[in-house]
């Protein structure tokens, strides 16, 4: 999967948003891969190979998190335009997912 956009929001108010260009410039220190298949920045976006699992770290201003109430909604848009969304409470997904919508 190639990510085109990441949107982390609460009730339509973006807490953090990263465009395809932002994702293509993600520093290696902000990607912590867990498996042999590696998530990595590509020429135009972020590349997520089949079987890859990684923790992505995005700096978010503390006051933006405090002013947005939980749960949050994480949306990933792949290169085809499919939007994958997952509700997040704190630092973990509420259950399963992310799921296409």
Long-range contacts (C-beta under 8 A, 24 or more apart in sequence): 1-48, 1-50, 1-78, 1-79, 2-42, 2-44, 2-45, 2-46, 2-47, 2-48, 2-78, 2-79, 3-45, 3-46, 3-48, 3-76, 3-77, 3-78, 3-79, 4-45, 4-77, 4-78, 4-79, 4-81, 5-75, 5-76, 5-77, 6-56, 6-58, 6-74, 6-75, 6-76, 6-77, 7-74, 7-75, 7-77, 8-58, 8-60, 8-72, 8-73, 8-74, 8-75, 9-68, 9-72, 9-73, 9-75, 10-68, 10-69, 10-70, 10-71, 10-72, 10-73, 11-68, 11-69, 13-68, 15-60, 15-64, 15-65, 15-68, 15-72, 16-58, 16-60, 16-64, 18-58, 20-44, 20-45, 20-46, 21-45, 26-56, 29-57, 30-56, 30-57, 30-58, 31-55, 31-56, 31-57, 32-56, 32-57, 45-79, 74-98
